Amino acid sequence: MPLLSVSAHFDGERVLLDEDVQIRPNARLLVTVLDEADPDRQEFLRLAQASLADAYAEDDVEYTEADLRP
């Protein structure tokens, strides 16, 4: 499986993935706990999400290798 980052949250008992991802049994995981007290974090995430939405619109043209010039 390729390297993958997935958002998750802790419900007080378990770590729950926020996305539907298939993970093989006994897969090795790395968990990073983010500091919620950082006041800039939410603003950074909002700006990053807006930037990605602008960069990758739903109606963008999909280019293939045939579209590239050597």
N, C-alpha and C positions, 0 to 999 in steps of 0.2 A: 504494500500500500504506500502511495506517495506521502510525503510529509504534509500534514494538514493541520490548520488552526481552526478551532471551533469555539464559539462563545458558549459559556456555561454559567450556571449559578448553583449555590449551595442552599438547600432548602431547610437546613438545620440538622439534617440527618444524612443526606446523600448529595453528591455532585451530580447535577442533571444537565445534559447537553441541551442547548437551546435550538439545535438544528437536528434534523433527521439524518444521521450518519451511520453507515454500516461499519462496525468495527469487529474484527475477528476476535474470538475468545483468547484471553491471555495476552492481548496486544499490549505493548509497553506504551505508557502515556506519560506526558510531562504536564504537570498542573502548575500554573502560575496564579497566585492570589493577588489580585489588583487592589490597591489601596483606595477605598471608596471616599476617604477623607480628602483626597486631592481635589480642590475646587476647580482646577483647570481641566480635569479629566473629561467631564461631561461635555464641556464646550469643545474640546479637541475631538471627541468622538462625533459630535454633531457636525462639525466642520469637515471632518474626514468623510463622513457618510454623504454629505452634500457634494463634496468634490468628486467622489466616485460616481455618484449619480449623474453629475454633469459630464464626466469623462466617458461613461459607458451607458448611453441611452438605449432604451428598448428598440428604437427604430434605426439604430446605426447599421450601416452597410457591413456585412460580413465579408472580409477579404479571404481569398484562398491563395495557395502557392502559385497558382496560374496567374494571379493578378500581379505578382512581383516581377520586376525586371532584373535580369542578371547584371 
